[in-house]
Amino acid sequence: FEGDIDEIKQKQWMFLTQLTGGGALYSEKYGPPNMRARHIPFEITPVRAQAWLKIMHETLTETELIGTDGGKALFERLSQIAPIMINCH
């Protein structure tokens, strides 16, 4: 990731909170997520998308959420998002 890691973490937290129904935190501050358009400046290859998905799975595993219905649903949603983000091959 490029940029201020604390800002990136905050944006990711806000996005995931919104994605899981915890309030429109991301949209209220930054507008509609429109994630593909927001990530156009970054080269996202299939390998990078899969690496992101792997990290998200590892995080859900470490926090013991992957075994819950909510964790499984979140990972399924993230698995749908990852290929959409690919903008170069």
N, CA, C and O atoms as a GROMACS GRO file, in nm:
protein
  356
    1PHE      N    1   0.083  -0.119   0.000
    1PHE     CA    2   0.000   0.000   0.000
    1PHE      C    3   0.087   0.125   0.000
    1PHE      O    4   0.193   0.128   0.062
    2GLU      N    5   0.041   0.224  -0.069
    2GLU     CA    6   0.110   0.352  -0.071
    2GLU      C    7   0.034   0.451   0.016
    2GLU      O    8  -0.088   0.443   0.028
    3GLY      N    9   0.106   0.543   0.078
    3GLY     CA   10   0.041   0.646   0.157
    3GLY      C   11   0.049   0.620   0.306
    3GLY      O   12   0.119   0.530   0.352
    4ASP      N   13  -0.024   0.700   0.380
    4ASP     CA   14  -0.027   0.694   0.526
    4ASP      C   15  -0.101   0.567   0.570
    4ASP      O   16  -0.221   0.554   0.548
    5ILE      N   17  -0.028   0.474   0.632
    5ILE     CA   18  -0.087   0.346   0.669
    5ILE      C   19  -0.201   0.362   0.768
    5ILE      O   20  -0.298   0.286   0.765
    6ASP      N   21  -0.192   0.461   0.857
    6ASP     CA   22  -0.301   0.483   0.953
    6ASP      C   23  -0.428   0.527   0.881
    6ASP      O   24  -0.538   0.484   0.917
    7GLU      N   25  -0.413   0.611   0.781
    7GLU     CA   26  -0.530   0.654   0.702
    7GLU      C   27  -0.588   0.536   0.625
    7GLU      O   28  -0.710   0.520   0.617
    8ILE      N   29  -0.501   0.453   0.570
    8ILE     CA   30  -0.546   0.335   0.496
    8ILE      C   31  -0.623   0.240   0.589
    8ILE      O   32  -0.728   0.189   0.552
    9LYS      N   33  -0.570   0.218   0.708
    9LYS     CA   34  -0.638   0.131   0.806
    9LYS      C   35  -0.775   0.188   0.842
    9LYS      O   36  -0.873   0.114   0.851
   10GLN      N   37  -0.781   0.318   0.863
   10GLN     CA   38  -0.907   0.383   0.899
   10GLN      C   39  -1.010   0.367   0.787
   10GLN      O   40  -1.126   0.336   0.813
   11LYS      N   41  -0.967   0.390   0.663
   11LYS     CA   42  -1.058   0.375   0.550
   11LYS      C   43  -1.106   0.231   0.536
   11LYS      O   44  -1.224   0.206   0.509
   12GLN      N   45  -1.014   0.136   0.556
   12GLN     CA   46  -1.051  -0.006   0.546
   12GLN      C   47  -1.152  -0.041   0.655
   12GLN      O   48  -1.249  -0.112   0.629
   13TRP      N   49  -1.128   0.008   0.777
   13TRP     CA   50  -1.220  -0.018   0.888
   13TRP      C   51  -1.358   0.040   0.857
   13TRP      O   52  -1.460  -0.026   0.879
   14MET      N   53  -1.361   0.163   0.808
   14MET     CA   54  -1.488   0.227   0.776
   14MET      C   55  -1.561   0.151   0.665
   14MET      O   56  -1.682   0.131   0.672
   15PHE      N   57  -1.486   0.110   0.564
   15PHE     CA   58  -1.547   0.036   0.453
   15PHE      C   59  -1.602  -0.098   0.501
   15PHE      O   60  -1.716  -0.133   0.469
   16LEU      N   61  -1.523  -0.173   0.578
   16LEU     CA   62  -1.568  -0.303   0.626
   16LEU      C   63  -1.686  -0.290   0.722
   16LEU      O   64  -1.776  -0.374   0.723
   17THR      N   65  -1.685  -0.185   0.802
   17THR     CA   66  -1.800  -0.159   0.891
   17THR      C   67  -1.925  -0.139   0.808
   17THR      O   68  -2.031  -0.194   0.839
   18GLN      N   69  -1.913  -0.060   0.703
   18GLN     CA   70  -2.028  -0.034   0.615
   18GLN      C   71  -2.069  -0.161   0.542
   18GLN      O   72  -2.188  -0.192   0.531
   19LEU      N   73  -1.972  -0.235   0.492
   19LEU     CA   74  -1.999  -0.357   0.416
   19LEU      C   75  -2.076  -0.459   0.500
   19LEU      O   76  -2.160  -0.533   0.447
   20THR      N   77  -2.049  -0.461   0.630
   20THR     CA   78  -2.113  -0.559   0.717
   20THR      C   79  -2.236  -0.504   0.787
   20THR      O   80  -2.288  -0.567   0.880
   21GLY      N   81  -2.284  -0.388   0.745
   21GLY     CA   82  -2.410  -0.335   0.797
   21GLY      C   83  -2.398  -0.254   0.924
   21GLY      O   84  -2.498  -0.230   0.991
   22GLY      N   85  -2.277  -0.210   0.957
   22GLY     CA   86  -2.256  -0.135   1.081
   22GLY      C   87  -2.271   0.015   1.066
   22GLY      O   88  -2.224   0.089   1.152
   23GLY      N   89  -2.332   0.061   0.962
   23GLY     CA   90  -2.348   0.204   0.940
   23GLY      C   91  -2.271   0.248   0.817
   23GLY      O   92  -2.173   0.185   0.778
   24ALA      N   93  -2.315   0.356   0.757
   24ALA     CA   94  -2.255   0.406   0.632
   24ALA      C   95  -2.136   0.497   0.661
   24ALA      O   96  -2.128   0.608   0.607
   25LEU      N   97  -2.045   0.452   0.745
   25LEU     CA   98  -1.932   0.535   0.786
   25LEU      C   99  -1.848   0.582   0.668
   25LEU      O  100  -1.813   0.699   0.658
   26TYR      N  101  -1.815   0.489   0.579
   26TYR     CA  102  -1.730   0.523   0.464
   26TYR      C  103  -1.801   0.624   0.373
   26TYR      O  104  -1.743   0.726   0.336
   27SER      N  105  -1.924   0.595   0.339
   27SER     CA  106  -1.999   0.682   0.248
   27SER      C  107  -2.021   0.821   0.305
   27SER      O  108  -2.017   0.920   0.233
   28GLU      N  109  -2.045   0.828   0.435
   28GLU     CA  110  -2.068   0.958   0.499
   28GLU      C  111  -1.945   1.047   0.489
   28GLU      O  112  -1.958   1.169   0.478
   29LYS      N  113  -1.827   0.988   0.494
   29LYS     CA  114  -1.704   1.069   0.490
   29LYS      C  115  -1.649   1.086   0.349
   29LYS      O  116  -1.601   1.194   0.314
   30TYR      N  117  -1.654   0.980   0.268
   30TYR     CA  118  -1.588   0.982   0.138
   30TYR      C  119  -1.681   0.971   0.018
   30TYR      O  120  -1.636   0.979  -0.096
   31GLY      N  121  -1.810   0.953   0.042
   31GLY     CA  122  -1.903   0.932  -0.068
   31GLY      C  123  -1.918   0.783  -0.095
   31GLY      O  124  -1.860   0.700  -0.025
   32PRO      N  125  -1.996   0.748  -0.197
   32PRO     CA  126  -2.018   0.606  -0.228
   32PRO      C  127  -1.885   0.533  -0.248
   32PRO      O  128  -1.792   0.588  -0.308
   33PRO      N  129  -1.876   0.409  -0.199
   33PRO     CA  130  -1.749   0.337  -0.209
   33PRO      C  131  -1.693   0.328  -0.352
   33PRO      O  132  -1.576   0.356  -0.373
   34ASN      N  133  -1.776   0.289  -0.450
   34ASN     CA  134  -1.729   0.281  -0.589
   34ASN      C  135  -1.584   0.235  -0.594
   34ASN      O  136  -1.498   0.300  -0.652
   35MET      N  137  -1.559   0.121  -0.531
   35MET     CA  138  -1.423   0.076  -0.504
   35MET      C  139  -1.337   0.058  -0.629
   35MET      O  140  -1.218   0.092  -0.627
   36ARG      N  141  -1.393   0.008  -0.735
   36ARG     CA  142  -1.310  -0.010  -0.855
   36ARG      C  143  -1.256   0.124  -0.904
   36ARG      O  144  -1.137   0.135  -0.933
   37ALA      N  145  -1.341   0.224  -0.913
   37ALA     CA  146  -1.297   0.356  -0.960
   37ALA      C  147  -1.195   0.417  -0.864
   37ALA      O  148  -1.099   0.479  -0.908
   38ARG      N  149  -1.215   0.399  -0.735
   38ARG     CA  150  -1.122   0.455  -0.636
   38ARG      C  151  -0.984   0.390  -0.644
   38ARG      O  152  -0.884   0.450  -0.605
   39HIS      N  153  -0.979   0.267  -0.693
   39HIS     CA  154  -0.852   0.194  -0.698
   39HIS      C  155  -0.785   0.198  -0.836
   39HIS      O  156  -0.679   0.137  -0.854
   40ILE      N  157  -0.844   0.268  -0.932
   40ILE     CA  158  -0.785   0.277  -1.067
   40ILE      C  159  -0.640   0.326  -1.064
   40ILE      O  160  -0.559   0.277  -1.142
   41PRO      N  161  -0.604   0.422  -0.976
   41PRO     CA  162  -0.465   0.468  -0.976
   41PRO      C  163  -0.364   0.361  -0.933
   41PRO      O  164  -0.244   0.378  -0.951
   42PHE      N  165  -0.414   0.250  -0.878
   42PHE     CA  166  -0.325   0.146  -0.828
   42PHE      C  167  -0.331   0.025  -0.921
   42PHE      O  168  -0.438  -0.015  -0.965
   43GLU      N  169  -0.215  -0.032  -0.949
   43GLU     CA  170  -0.207  -0.147  -1.037
   43GLU      C  171  -0.250  -0.271  -0.958
   43GLU      O  172  -0.175  -0.320  -0.873
   44ILE      N  173  -0.368  -0.322  -0.987
   44ILE     CA  174  -0.418  -0.440  -0.917
   44ILE      C  175  -0.427  -0.554  -1.018
   44ILE      O  176  -0.514  -0.558  -1.104
   45THR      N  177  -0.334  -0.646  -1.004
   45THR     CA  178  -0.326  -0.764  -1.090
   45THR      C  179  -0.404  -0.878  -1.023
   45THR      O  180  -0.440  -0.868  -0.906
   46PRO      N  181  -0.429  -0.985  -1.097
   46PRO     CA  182  -0.492  -1.102  -1.034
   46PRO      C  183  -0.410  -1.153  -0.914
   46PRO      O  184  -0.468  -1.194  -0.813
   47VAL      N  185  -0.279  -1.150  -0.925
   47VAL     CA  186  -0.193  -1.196  -0.815
   47VAL      C  187  -0.212  -1.107  -0.692
   47VAL      O  188  -0.221  -1.157  -0.580
   48ARG      N  189  -0.216  -0.977  -0.713
   48ARG     CA  190  -0.235  -0.885  -0.600
   48ARG      C  191  -0.374  -0.899  -0.539
   48ARG      O  192  -0.388  -0.891  -0.417
   49ALA      N  193  -0.474  -0.918  -0.621
   49ALA     CA  194  -0.610  -0.937  -0.569
   49ALA      C  195  -0.616  -1.063  -0.483
   49ALA      O  196  -0.678  -1.063  -0.376
   50GLN      N  197  -0.552  -1.169  -0.530
   50GLN     CA  198  -0.550  -1.293  -0.451
   50GLN      C  199  -0.468  -1.278  -0.324
   50GLN      O  200  -0.503  -1.336  -0.220
   51ALA      N  201  -0.361  -1.201  -0.329
   51ALA     CA  202  -0.280  -1.176  -0.208
   51ALA      C  203  -0.363  -1.102  -0.104
   51ALA      O  204  -0.357  -1.134   0.014
   52TRP      N  205  -0.440  -1.002  -0.148
   52TRP     CA  206  -0.528  -0.928  -0.056
   52TRP      C  207  -0.630  -1.022   0.006
   52TRP      O  208  -0.656  -1.017   0.126
   53LEU      N  209  -0.689  -1.106  -0.078
   53LEU     CA  210  -0.790  -1.200  -0.029
   53LEU      C  211  -0.729  -1.298   0.071
   53LEU      O  212  -0.792  -1.332   0.171
   54LYS      N  213  -0.608  -1.342   0.044
   54LYS     CA  214  -0.538  -1.434   0.136
   54LYS      C  215  -0.515  -1.367   0.271
   54LYS      O  216  -0.535  -1.429   0.376
   55ILE      N  217  -0.472  -1.241   0.269
   55ILE     CA  218  -0.449  -1.168   0.394
   55ILE      C  219  -0.580  -1.152   0.471
   55ILE      O  220  -0.583  -1.167   0.593
   56MET      N  221  -0.688  -1.122   0.400
   56MET     CA  222  -0.817  -1.108   0.466
   56MET      C  223  -0.860  -1.241   0.529
   56MET      O  224  -0.914  -1.243   0.640
   57HIS      N  225  -0.836  -1.352   0.459
   57HIS     CA  226  -0.870  -1.483   0.513
   57HIS      C  227  -0.786  -1.514   0.637
   57HIS      O  228  -0.838  -1.563   0.737
   58GLU      N  229  -0.656  -1.484   0.630
   58GLU     CA  230  -0.568  -1.506   0.745
   58GLU      C  231  -0.614  -1.424   0.865
   58GLU      O  232  -0.612  -1.473   0.978
   59THR      N  233  -0.656  -1.302   0.841
   59THR     CA  234  -0.704  -1.216   0.950
   59THR      C  235  -0.831  -1.273   1.012
   59THR      O  236  -0.844  -1.277   1.134
   60LEU      N  237  -0.923  -1.316   0.928
   60LEU     CA  238  -1.046  -1.376   0.979
   60LEU      C  239  -1.018  -1.505   1.055
   60LEU      O  240  -1.087  -1.537   1.152
   61THR      N  241  -0.917  -1.579   1.011
   61THR     CA  242  -0.878  -1.702   1.080
   61THR      C  243  -0.815  -1.670   1.215
   61THR      O  244  -0.851  -1.730   1.317
   62GLU      N  245  -0.722  -1.575   1.217
   62GLU     CA  246  -0.653  -1.537   1.342
   62GLU      C  247  -0.750  -1.484   1.446
   62GLU      O  248  -0.731  -1.506   1.566
   63THR      N  249  -0.852  -1.414   1.402
   63THR     CA  250  -0.950  -1.357   1.496
   63THR      C  251  -1.064  -1.455   1.524
   63THR      O  252  -1.159  -1.422   1.596
   64GLU      N  253  -1.054  -1.574   1.469
   64GLU     CA  254  -1.152  -1.681   1.488
   64GLU      C  255  -1.290  -1.646   1.435
   64GLU      O  256  -1.390  -1.702   1.479
   65LEU      N  257  -1.295  -1.553   1.341
   65LEU     CA  258  -1.424  -1.517   1.281
   65LEU      C  259  -1.460  -1.606   1.163
   65LEU      O  260  -1.577  -1.620   1.129
   66ILE      N  261  -1.358  -1.668   1.100
   66ILE     CA  262  -1.384  -1.746   0.979
   66ILE      C  263  -1.478  -1.863   1.007
   66ILE      O  264  -1.547  -1.909   0.916
   67GLY      N  265  -1.481  -1.910   1.131
   67GLY     CA  266  -1.568  -2.022   1.166
   67GLY      C  267  -1.711  -1.982   1.197
   67GLY      O  268  -1.796  -2.067   1.220
   68THR      N  269  -1.738  -1.852   1.199
   68THR     CA  270  -1.873  -1.804   1.229
   68THR      C  271  -1.950  -1.778   1.100
   68THR      O  272  -1.891  -1.762   0.993
   69ASP      N  273  -2.080  -1.774   1.111
   69ASP     CA  274  -2.162  -1.743   0.993
   69ASP      C  275  -2.127  -1.606   0.938
   69ASP      O  276  -2.116  -1.588   0.816
   70GLY      N  277  -2.108  -1.509   1.028
   70GLY     CA  278  -2.072  -1.374   0.984
   70GLY      C  279  -1.938  -1.369   0.914
   70GLY      O  280  -1.923  -1.302   0.812
   71GLY      N  281  -1.840  -1.440   0.968
   71GLY     CA  282  -1.708  -1.445   0.907
   71GLY      C  283  -1.710  -1.510   0.771
   71GLY      O  284  -1.644  -1.465   0.677
   72LYS      N  285  -1.786  -1.618   0.760
   72LYS     CA  286  -1.798  -1.687   0.631
   72LYS      C  287  -1.867  -1.597   0.528
   72LYS      O  288  -1.825  -1.590   0.413
   73ALA      N  289  -1.972  -1.528   0.572
   73ALA     CA  290  -2.043  -1.437   0.481
   73ALA      C  291  -1.954  -1.322   0.437
   73ALA      O  292  -1.955  -1.283   0.320
   74LEU      N  293  -1.876  -1.268   0.531
   74LEU     CA  294  -1.784  -1.159   0.496
   74LEU      C  295  -1.681  -1.206   0.395
   74LEU      O  296  -1.654  -1.138   0.297
   75PHE      N  297  -1.622  -1.324   0.419
   75PHE     CA  298  -1.520  -1.372   0.326
   75PHE      C  299  -1.580  -1.401   0.189
   75PHE      O  300  -1.516  -1.378   0.086
   76GLU      N  301  -1.701  -1.452   0.187
   76GLU     CA  302  -1.768  -1.476   0.058
   76GLU      C  303  -1.786  -1.344  -0.018
   76GLU      O  304  -1.763  -1.338  -0.138
   77ARG      N  305  -1.826  -1.240   0.054
   77ARG     CA  306  -1.844  -1.108  -0.010
   77ARG      C  307  -1.710  -1.054  -0.059
   77ARG      O  308  -1.702  -1.000  -0.169
   78LEU      N  309  -1.605  -1.067   0.023
   78LEU     CA  310  -1.472  -1.021  -0.018
   78LEU      C  311  -1.424  -1.098  -0.140
   78LEU      O  312  -1.356  -1.043  -0.226
   79SER      N  313  -1.458  -1.227  -0.147
   79SER     CA  314  -1.420  -1.309  -0.262
   79SER      C  315  -1.489  -1.262  -0.390
   79SER      O  316  -1.436  -1.280  -0.500
   80GLN      N  317  -1.606  -1.202  -0.376
   80GLN     CA  318  -1.675  -1.145  -0.492
   80GLN      C  319  -1.614  -1.011  -0.532
   80GLN      O  320  -1.610  -0.977  -0.650
   81ILE      N  321  -1.566  -0.936  -0.434
   81ILE     CA  322  -1.508  -0.804  -0.459
   81ILE      C  323  -1.371  -0.814  -0.525
   81ILE      O  324  -1.341  -0.737  -0.616
   82ALA      N  325  -1.288  -0.908  -0.480
   82ALA     CA  326  -1.148  -0.916  -0.527
   82ALA      C  327  -1.134  -0.917  -0.679
   82ALA      O  328  -1.056  -0.838  -0.732
   83PRO      N  329  -1.206  -1.002  -0.752
   83PRO     CA  330  -1.188  -1.001  -0.898
   83PRO      C  331  -1.236  -0.872  -0.965
   83PRO      O  332  -1.186  -0.835  -1.072
   84ILE      N  333  -1.333  -0.805  -0.904
   84ILE     CA  334  -1.384  -0.680  -0.960
   84ILE      C  335  -1.277  -0.571  -0.956
   84ILE      O  336  -1.276  -0.481  -1.040
   85MET      N  337  -1.187  -0.580  -0.859
   85MET     CA  338  -1.085  -0.478  -0.839
   85MET      C  339  -0.970  -0.487  -0.939
   85MET      O  340  -0.894  -0.392  -0.955
   86ILE      N  341  -0.957  -0.600  -1.006
   86ILE     CA  342  -0.846  -0.620  -1.101
   86ILE      C  343  -0.859  -0.519  -1.215
   86ILE      O  344  -0.962  -0.510  -1.280
   87ASN      N  345  -0.750  -0.444  -1.237
   87ASN     CA  346  -0.752  -0.342  -1.343
   87ASN      C  347  -0.634  -0.354  -1.439
   87ASN      O  348  -0.618  -0.270  -1.527
   88CYS      N  349  -0.554  -0.457  -1.422
   88CYS     CA  350  -0.446  -0.485  -1.519
   88CYS      C  351  -0.405  -0.631  -1.505
   88CYS      O  352  -0.424  -0.693  -1.400
   89HIS      N  353  -0.347  -0.683  -1.612
   89HIS     CA  354  -0.307  -0.825  -1.611
   89HIS      C  355  -0.160  -0.840  -1.635
   89HIS      O  356  -0.109  -0.952  -1.637
   0.00000   0.00000   0.00000
